[in-house]
């Protein structure tokens, strides 16, 4: 450990000697280099910042094939997921990664954001040993002004170490399981480490970024919600549905990876590449909860009161099973607290909410048919929600009261 510290101090002195004076050259920025040094990364030669895709291509970036299944560890207060690694282990891994990044000739840096609402977005900085991770990850982040990261009180840092020794995973006890790469997030440090080919796991990386950014967004008055975003003509609709249903609507939604809802409007968490941003800074016209019920208790389409909307959001009912807050991933915020904040938002802004039953002859309505049902629901004068008998209401209450004993009185079936 002492030897590593001495080597790091030697690199810092070498950087100071080489960069304290002189003019500006491509890849050389004293301000950026000092900022990276503050994060433990000492630039030995050049640091390239915010290159365009074509410029990244000129530096050797390639579009990597998407993959998944990399080991994923997280520490900090993420609901439903224990702190799998202690603080000391993450610190040791982070030190090994920054020492490695300090040993490569060129560093590639990219600044972006999660969300596009200025008051509650989360700035992100990628620090990579190569251009390919930047090309891949920058495509899902929103663009921000240069130096905006330095003005954020709690930015997220992504460290990409593609060619680090596979033995780095031994710090976490991964063994051969981590040879191809792994993902490690620390909520308390707002840091994400991607080793090996893990940057190719865009889905896993987004899940990690949701865990890191959720508490920050919430502290800034925004709600990170696991909803899809549908924009049709002048209508902006939030759609809550299981992931498989969202997947069937992939080409019909502006976003299915979650949104931020705030008094400023609504924004996808991640950039989708779909043209047209007329929905930005606009509150939703409607919120739709898509449930799948074969019992016949839930009508095809009905209007919900704010208290009912919060109740059904918290339950996330799907044909006998419950998915609190419609999220299969581990939420960074307690679902009940999220539901309470959700209730407050839709009441204050008077956003209409609807419940639809995506069941047709014991088959699930999906894709284009589901979108048509959504649009017809918000355009027609559908009646208030009135269950058609059965014991479904009892199942709701049994589940929610056992999981959330202090359910607010305003939450109702």
Residue, then its C-alpha position, 0 to 999 in steps of 0.5 A: x500500500x505504501x509503495x502504491x502511495x509513493x508511486x502515486x505521489x511520484x506521478x503527481x510530481x511528474x505531472x506538475x513538472x510537465x504541466x505547470x507552464x506553457x501554452x495549450x496543446x490538444x489534449x492538454x488542459x491544466x484545469x481538467x488535469x487538476x480536476x482529474x487529479x482531485x479524483x485520483x487520476x493523474x494524466x500522464x500525457x493527454x486528456x481528451x474531453x467531450x470529443x464528438x462521435x467522429x472524433x472518438x472514431x478517429x481515436x480508435x473508438x468502435x461500436x461494441x456489441x451489447x452484452x449483459x450478465x456482468x457481476x453487479x455489486x453496489x454498496x450504500x442505501x439501495x432498498x431491497x439490495x444489501x450493501x454487498x461490499x464493505x466501504x474498505x473493499x470499494x475504496x481499495x478497488x477504486x484506488x487500484x482503478x485510479x492507479x491504473x488509469x494514471x498509468x495509461x498514456x491518454x485519458x478520455x473524459x465526457x460530461x453528460x447528465x441524467x435527465x434534462x430538467x436543469x433544477x433536478x438533473x444529475x451531472x455525470x463525468x466519464x473517465x475512461x482509458x479508451x474512446x470506445x466506452x465514451x462512445x457507448x455511454x455518452x449516447x445515453x446521457x443528455x448533453x450539458x454545457x462544458x464545465x457544468x459538472x464542476x458546478x454540480x454539488x453532487x456529480x456522478x463519476x464513472x470510471x471505465x478501466x477496460x484493460x485493467x488486470x482481471x485480478x482486480x475482481x479478486x478484491x471483491x472475491x469474484x475470481x474467474x467470474x469477473x474476468x470479462x468485467x464487472x460493475x460496482x456502484x457506491x451510492x455514498x460516493x456517487x461513483x460507478x466503476x466499470x471494469x473490462x467489457x462491462x461498459x457494453x452492458x448498457x442495461x446494467x449500467x443504466x440500473x447502476x446509474x438509477x441507483x446512484x442518481x435516485x436520491x440526488x434527484x429526489x433531494x432536488x425536488x424531482x421524482x425518479x419514476x420507473x415509467x415509460x414516456x409516450x408522446x402523441x400529437x400534443x399529449x404527453x403520457x406516463x405509462x406504468x407497466x411491467x418491463x415485458x410490456x414496455x419492451x413490446x412498445x419499444x418503438x412507440x415510446x420516447x423512453x421506457x427506462x424511467x423518467x424524472x417528474x418535477x414541477x418543471x415538467x417531465x424528462x426521460x432519465x436517459x437520452x433515447x436518440x428519438x428526435x423531437x423534444x416538445x415534451x420537455x418542460x411540459x407536465x404529463x397530460x395523463x398517467x396510465x397504470x396498465x394492470x393485467x387482471x384475468x378475474x374480471x375485477x378491473x374494468x377495461x378502462x377507468x378514471x382514478x382519484x389521486x388517492x387511488x392512483x397512489x394506491x395502484x402505483x404502490x401495488x403494481x398489480x399484475x394478475x396475482x402478483x404485486x410489483x411495488x412501484x412497478x419496478x423489478x429493480x431495486x429502488x434507491x428510494x422507499x416505494x411508500x415514500x415515493x408513492x406519497x411524493x407521487x400523490x403530492x405531485x399529481x394532486x398539486x398539478x391536477x394530473x389525470x390518472x387512469x387504470x386500464x386492464x391489459x387483458x383480452x381473452x386471457x392474453x395480454x394486450x401489448x405493443x401497438x394495441x396497448x398504445x391504442x388503448x392508452x390513447x382511447x382512454x385519455x381521449x374518451x370520457x371513461x367512468x370512475x374506477x368501480x371494481x366488479x366484485x371479487x376478492x381482489x380488493x382484499x388481496x391488495x390490502x393484505x399485501x400492502x398492509x403487510x409490506x407497508x403497515x403505515x399506509x396513509x388513509x388517503x390511499x384507497x382501492 
